[in-house]
């Protein structure tokens, strides 16, 4: 069996998991998520756990995948997911307008980040030094939060000399040494 797929998923208190044919529905205090499971994978809820099984060893990878997707759904409706994005640069500004964020990050026009369904955006200027600020992307769907954060990061990639740009708060970027000019030979 798959090492990940064979592990049962514990259902925390306040979360309900229902399996209707091939559709798994997870409901919790933060919302509801649905996922259609592949036809070769089956799910069963019993004794406060979700058990995911497969038909044969041919579907080993799908077994672990769907087990983890269901686990992420349970974590999402119970605790939620969030990504912190650090914006660093001289004169860079970010302001919140309703549920959207307006970024002035060195372009000739402001960049507007529109919040999509299931995503909550916020700007925090107090934790970062100088003109840096943090954008927090949060929601219950891990895939949606990660994709939206990745799209924000792609707006202005980090340049390696001064580290100006947009990156994840926990991302390590190697800073390059600035060229010091041609050295004189003796």
Buried (B, 14 or more C-beta within 10 A) or exposed (E): EBEBBBBBBEBEEEBEBEBEEEEBBBBBEBBEBEBEBBEBBBBEBEEEEBBBBBEEEEBBEBBBBBBBBBBBBBBBBBEBBEBBBBBBBEEBBBEBEEEEBBBBBEEEEEBEBEBEEBBBBBBEEEEBEEBBBBBBBBBBBBEBBBBBBEEBBEBBEBEEEEBBBBBBEEEEBEEEEEEEEEEEEE
